[in-house]
């Protein structure tokens, strides 16, 4: 049933309803497990169209949900500055830029192959690229400033849970999926380092596995639209 729906979406969104030879070739790839979003070339994310030319991590509905909650808070800050950390396609930061016209967003993505995809997603969503910067590097390696908000969907999957689909394992970038031992090594680094890059009163939003909540001390945990504790917030208390 799902494949039939996916076939309909592929035919509609990429081929305008016309069953060409290229469509039949893509249909075979779909049947073999290639993700629909890669075949179509883009996916909707909140108020944006996110292109996936370099095959970054495909944005998920759970991420959409918490980013919409973050945007509600970001709106309350005048001319907010945001860091999209572990940006991938840039879907998080691009949706903030689209929704909040006076915002500025920096993107950090360790794999430079995805930088052109981020640029494309900024431009194709009619956003002034001068409101952005894109940095390579390992987390905060090349970051100098401070931000009102840090938003991050880091690699956090624990291989030992064995819950990841075969299609995801075979097609999506492993560097964006696996978070080391217990899936939490990168998260722990972000929690340790992020206070230095948040303005006074700033907030970190971070996505994670529900099983990791017990390890995330000092954070406020939130449920996603499915009732799962999928993201947490940290508002460091520190003196300037």
N, C-alpha and C positions, 0 to 999 in steps of 0.2 A: 504493500500500500504506500509506504513512504517513497519507494523508488518511483512509483507512478506520479506522485506529487512532485518529486524532484524533476522528473522528466518534463512535466508541464511547466515548471518554473524555468528550466533550462531553455525550452522551446520558446517561451514567452519573452524572457529577459535578455536572451542572447541572439535569438534567431527570428524574433518578431513573428513567431507562429509558423515559420516556413521550414519544413523538414528537408534541409540540404544534406549533402554528403558529409559536410563538416559536422552537422548536428548528429548524424548517425555515428561518426567517429567519437564525438564527445560522449554520446550515450553509452558507448562501449566502455569508455574510461570511467564513467559514472558507475556502471555495473561492476567494474573491477575495483571500485572503492575510492577513486579520486574524489575529493570533496567537491560538492556542487559549487560552493563559493569560488573555488579556484577556476573551475570550468567557465563560470559566468564572467569572472574577472573582478567582481565587486560584491559588496554586501551592504545592506542598510545598517546604520548604527545611529540610534536616536534621530537627530535631525540632519544627518549627513549620508552621503554615499562614499563608502570606503573602498578604494581600489586595492587590489592584492597582487600587483604585477610581480613583485619579488617573492611571493608566497610566504609572507610573514604568518604569525599565528592568526587564525581566523577569529574575529571578535565573537564573544558569546553573549547570550541574553542576560546571564548573571552579571557580566561586566556592565552591560548597558544599564541595568537596574541601579547599581551602586553609583555609577557615574551620574545618573540623573539626580540622585540624592545629593551628591557632591555639588553639582551645579546649583542646586537650591541654596546651599550655603555660600558658594562663591559669589552669587548674586549680591549678597549682603555687604560685600567688600568693594570699595571704590577702586577702580583701576587695578584689579587683582593680578598678581604674578603667580604663574603656575609652572611646575616642573612635571612633565610626563616622563616618568622614569621607567625604563624597560619598555620603550614606546612601541616597538614592533611596527605596525601599520600607521601608528599615530592616531588611531581612532579616538582615544580618550582626549588628548589635547585638541584635536581638530573639532570635536563636538563642543568642547568648552569655548573655543574661539568663535565658532559659529553662533553659539547661543548668547555669549556675553561680549558685545562689541568693543568694550573698553579693556578687555583682558589681554594679557601677553603670555605666551606659552613658550617655554624651552622644552625641547625633546632630547632625551638621551636614549640612544640605541647602540648597543655594542657591535652589532653587525652592520657595517657600512653599506652592505648590499640593499638594505631597506631604506636608506636615506632618500633616495630618489622617489620611492613610493610615498614616504611621508610628505615630501615636497609636492608631489602630484595631488595628494589628498588635500593639502592646504589650498592649492591653486584651483583645483576642480570644484571645491566647495565655496568658491568666490570669497576667499579670505586673503587679506593683504599679508603677503609673506614677510613684510617688514615687522610684523607683530610677533615674529618667531625666530628662534635659533635652533639649529640641530647639531647635537654634539655626539661624537663617537666616544667610546671609553667604557671602562668597567664601573658601573654605577656612578658615583660622584667624582670619579677620577679627574674630569675636566671641568667641573662646576666650581665657580668662584663666588657667586652671589647667594642671596637668600630669597625665599619665596613665601608667599602667603599660604600656598597649598602645594603639597607634593602628592601626586596621584600615581599609583603604581599597581600594575598587574604583573608581578615578577614571575619567573619560573618557580613553581611551588609543588609540582606533582611529586609524590612519593612513589617511586617505582614499586615498592613492596606492597602497595595497596592493590595492584593489578586491576585497576578499574578503567584504565584508558583503552579506548577502542582501537582495534587494529588499524583502521583507516587513519586515525590521528597519528599513531606511531609511525606509520609508513610514509605519511605525506607532510605533516606539519613539522617545523624545525624543532629538533630536540633541545637546542639551546634555550628555546622559549618555553619549554615544558617542564624539564626536570630541575628540581631545586636542591640537589645533593642529598645527603643523609637525612632521612625522614622528610625530605622535600622542603626543609626549613632553613637551610644554610644561608641562602641569599636573603630571605626574609629577615633573619637575625642580623645580617650585615646592614640592611636598610634601617632597621630599628635602632641600631647602635649609631649609625652615621647621620641619619636624617635630622636630628635636632640641631646640628651645626648649620644646616641649610634652610631652616625655617625661621621666618621672622618671629618676633615676639607675638605670641597669640596664634601662630600659624598651626596648620593641621595637616597631618599625613593620613591619606586614605590608602589602604593596602588590601589586596585580595589574597585569599588563602584557602586551604582545605579546612573543612569543619573540624577534622581531627587535630588540627594544629592549634586550636584555640587555647587549650590548656598550657601551651608553651608561650603564649603571647601575653605575658604579664604586663600590667599597666596600660593596656589598651581597652577601648570600649568596643565591644563586639556587636555586630549587626546581622540580622537575617536578610537573606535575599527574597525574591518573589516566591520561592519554593519553600520558604520556612527553614532554610539551611543557613547556619552561621558562616557566611561566605566572605565577609569583609569586616575590617576593623579600622578604627580611627585612633590616632595618637595626637594629643595636644601637649607637647612638652612644657613643663614648668621650669623656667630658668631665668636667671638674671642677666640683663644686658651689660 
